[in-house]
Amino acid sequence: MSIRPKSPDAIGKMRVAGQVVAEVLTRLRQMARPGLTTGELDAEALRIITAHGAKALFHDQPHPRGGRTYPGNICVSLNEELVHGIPGPREIAEGDIVSLDVGVEKDGWCGDAARTFAVGDVPERARRLLATTEEALEIARREARAGILWSAVAGQIESFVTSAGFSIVTEYVGHGIGAKMWEEPRVPNYVGREMLRDDFLIVENMTFAVEPMVNMGRRDVREKKDGWTVVTDDGKPCAHFEDTFVVHRDGCEPLTR
């Protein structure tokens, strides 16, 4: 594993890319309403990204198993869709849970973040799902700092989520980020046997994307026939929050807020 701390100049450029991501997420959340299509959200995201002289990182990403490249500019996932939802003609409905995942490259450096929110009224357990997943990301912001092992943070995330009565998805994890969207290390949201391989010492000026993914029901997920969209196997709702962080000696700073 090769973790590469970033220079002050690189961190500054990642902060600029991260602010484009944050602007897109803020604007799309303001737009989202019943009757709006996920494709309209995608088009607005591209407009903002292009206006900043940036690039939408997800568009035309290769499929990990050789399928078609990703056709959207961002990922828009609804209800039981966890990640990689393809934007298109589907209309948002009252009571939907909407997850937006946005990746941007500007001046050679990347930012990546995700938010999940409800459109209109949703049941209390769905509201708790969203609040729990958002707080899981906050645990990373509060607890990650230079000089500790990532497993110490991941264990707190996992314990918090499971004690709230929800499930952590294990098939998808966070990642290092910098000049490329996906860099080492893998950043799990749980502690398992994989930690013998995936654990790492958090070091100053490293940058990574932390992205807890939480299911209301069982943790099992599967891929839809479109080749990209990942859904919960039991059809129950899920949530996804993510930020790009830079590590400081005494804490962890989000670059995408």
C-alpha positions in Angstrom: 0.0 0.0 0.0 1.3 3.4 -1.0 -0.3 6.3 0.9 1.0 9.6 -0.5 0.6 12.7 1.6 -0.3 15.8 -0.5 1.5 19.1 -0.7 -0.1 22.3 0.4 -0.6 23.3 -3.2 -2.3 20.0 -4.0 -4.6 20.3 -1.0 -5.5 23.8 -2.0 -6.5 22.6 -5.5 -8.5 19.7 -4.0 -10.3 22.3 -1.8 -11.3 24.2 -5.0 -12.5 21.0 -6.6 -14.4 20.1 -3.4 -16.2 23.4 -3.4 -17.5 22.7 -6.9 -18.8 19.4 -5.6 -20.4 21.1 -2.6 -22.1 23.7 -4.9 -23.5 21.0 -7.1 -24.9 19.0 -4.1 -26.5 22.2 -2.6 -28.1 23.2 -5.8 -29.5 19.8 -6.6 -31.0 19.4 -3.2 -32.7 22.7 -3.7 -34.1 21.6 -7.0 -35.3 18.1 -6.1 -39.1 18.0 -6.0 -41.9 15.6 -7.1 -42.1 15.5 -10.9 -38.5 16.5 -11.6 -36.5 13.8 -13.4 -33.2 12.4 -12.3 -31.9 13.4 -15.8 -32.7 17.0 -15.0 -30.6 16.9 -11.9 -27.8 15.4 -14.0 -28.0 18.2 -16.6 -27.9 20.9 -13.9 -24.9 19.2 -12.3 -23.1 19.2 -15.6 -23.9 22.9 -16.2 -22.4 23.9 -12.9 -19.3 21.7 -13.2 -18.7 23.0 -16.8 -19.2 26.6 -15.7 -16.3 26.1 -13.2 -14.0 24.7 -15.9 -14.1 21.3 -14.2 -14.9 17.8 -15.4 -17.5 15.3 -14.2 -15.4 12.4 -13.2 -18.1 9.6 -13.3 -19.0 10.1 -17.0 -17.6 7.3 -19.2 -15.9 5.5 -16.2 -15.1 1.9 -17.3 -17.2 -0.8 -15.8 -15.2 -3.0 -13.4 -16.2 -6.2 -15.2 -16.1 -4.9 -18.7 -19.7 -3.7 -19.3 -20.7 -0.4 -20.7 -19.1 2.7 -19.4 -21.1 4.8 -16.9 -23.5 7.1 -19.0 -24.3 9.8 -16.4 -22.3 12.8 -15.1 -23.4 12.1 -11.5 -25.1 9.2 -9.7 -28.7 9.6 -8.7 -30.1 6.7 -6.6 -33.6 6.5 -5.2 -35.0 4.6 -2.2 -33.6 1.0 -2.4 -30.9 2.1 -4.8 -27.7 2.4 -2.9 -25.1 3.7 -5.4 -24.4 4.2 -9.1 -28.0 5.0 -10.0 -28.1 6.1 -13.7 -29.9 9.5 -14.2 -32.6 9.6 -16.8 -36.4 10.0 -17.3 -37.4 8.6 -13.9 -39.4 11.2 -12.0 -38.9 11.9 -8.3 -42.0 11.2 -6.2 -43.3 12.6 -2.9 -41.7 10.5 -0.1 -38.7 9.4 -2.2 -35.2 9.1 -0.6 -32.7 10.6 -3.0 -28.9 9.9 -2.9 -26.6 12.1 -5.0 -23.0 11.2 -5.6 -20.8 13.8 -7.3 -17.2 13.5 -8.4 -15.3 16.5 -10.0 -11.8 17.0 -11.4 -10.4 20.6 -11.7 -6.9 21.6 -12.5 -5.7 18.0 -12.2 -7.2 17.3 -8.7 -10.3 15.6 -7.5 -13.2 16.0 -5.1 -15.9 13.4 -4.3 -18.9 13.6 -2.0 -22.4 12.2 -1.6 -25.6 13.2 0.2 -28.9 11.5 0.9 -32.2 13.3 1.7 -35.9 12.9 1.7 -38.3 14.6 -0.7 -41.4 15.4 1.4 -42.6 13.3 4.3 -41.1 9.9 5.0 -41.6 7.5 7.9 -39.8 8.1 11.2 -37.5 5.0 10.6 -36.4 6.5 7.3 -35.6 9.8 8.9 -33.5 7.9 11.5 -31.7 6.0 8.7 -30.7 9.3 7.1 -29.6 10.8 10.4 -27.7 7.7 11.4 -25.8 7.6 8.2 -24.9 11.3 8.3 -23.7 10.9 11.9 -21.6 8.0 10.8 -19.7 10.3 8.5 -19.4 12.9 11.3 -17.7 10.2 13.4 -14.9 10.1 10.8 -14.7 13.9 10.8 -14.4 14.1 14.6 -12.2 11.0 15.2 -9.7 10.7 12.3 -6.4 12.3 12.9 -2.7 11.6 12.2 -1.1 8.9 14.1 -4.0 6.5 14.7 -5.1 3.4 12.8 -8.1 3.7 10.6 -9.6 0.6 12.2 -10.1 2.7 15.4 -12.4 5.0 13.4 -14.1 2.3 11.4 -15.0 0.4 14.5 -16.8 3.4 15.9 -18.7 3.9 12.7 -19.8 0.2 12.6 -20.7 0.1 16.2 -22.8 3.3 16.0 -24.7 2.1 12.9 -25.5 -1.4 14.2 -26.5 -0.1 17.6 -29.0 2.1 15.9 -30.6 -1.0 14.3 -29.2 -0.6 10.8 -26.7 -2.5 8.6 -23.3 -1.4 7.2 -22.7 -2.3 3.6 -19.4 -4.1 3.2 -19.1 -4.5 -0.6 -18.4 -0.8 -1.2 -15.9 1.3 0.8 -14.2 4.6 0.7 -10.9 5.3 -1.0 -7.9 7.5 -1.2 -8.3 10.4 -3.6 -6.0 13.0 -5.2 -4.9 13.4 -8.7 -7.0 10.3 -9.4 -10.5 9.6 -8.2 -9.5 6.3 -6.7 -6.2 5.9 -5.0 -4.9 3.8 -2.1 -5.9 3.0 0.5 -9.3 1.3 0.7 -11.3 2.9 3.5 -13.8 0.5 5.0 -16.7 1.5 7.3 -16.4 -1.6 9.4 -13.8 -3.9 11.1 -13.5 -7.4 9.8 -10.9 -9.9 8.8 -10.2 -7.7 5.8 -8.6 -5.3 8.2 -5.5 -7.5 8.2 -5.1 -6.3 4.6 -6.9 -2.9 4.6 -5.9 -1.3 7.9 -3.6 1.7 7.7 -2.0 4.4 9.8 -3.6 7.7 9.2 -0.8 10.3 8.3 -0.8 14.0 8.1 -1.7 15.6 4.8 -3.2 12.4 3.4 -6.5 12.8 1.6 -9.3 10.2 1.4 -13.0 9.9 0.8 -15.0 8.3 3.6 -18.5 7.1 2.6 -20.6 5.1 4.9 -23.4 3.2 3.2 -26.2 2.0 5.5 -29.3 -0.2 4.8 -32.5 -0.1 6.7 -32.7 -3.9 6.5 -30.1 -6.6 5.7 -26.7 -5.5 4.5 -26.9 -7.6 1.3 -26.9 -5.7 -2.0 -27.0 -6.7 -5.7 -26.6 -5.1 -9.1 -29.5 -4.3 -11.3 -29.8 -5.5 -15.0 -28.6 -2.0 -16.2 -25.1 -3.1 -15.1 -24.5 -0.2 -12.7 -27.2 0.5 -10.2 -26.7 -1.3 -6.8 -29.9 -2.0 -4.8 -30.6 -3.5 -1.4 -31.4 -7.2 -1.8 -34.5 -6.9 0.4 -35.8 -3.8 -1.3 -35.7 -1.7 1.8 -34.3 1.9 1.7 -30.7 2.8 2.2 -28.5 5.9 2.6 -25.1 7.1 1.5 -23.1 10.1 2.8 -19.5 10.9 1.7 -16.9 13.7 2.0 -13.4 14.1 0.8 -11.1 14.8 3.8 -7.6 16.0 4.4 -5.9 14.8 7.6 -4.3 17.2 10.0 -2.2 16.4 13.0 -5.1 17.1 15.4 -8.1 16.4 13.2 -9.7 15.8 9.8 -11.0 18.6 7.5 -13.7 18.1 5.0 -12.9 19.6 1.6 -16.4 19.1 0.1 -18.6 21.2 2.4 
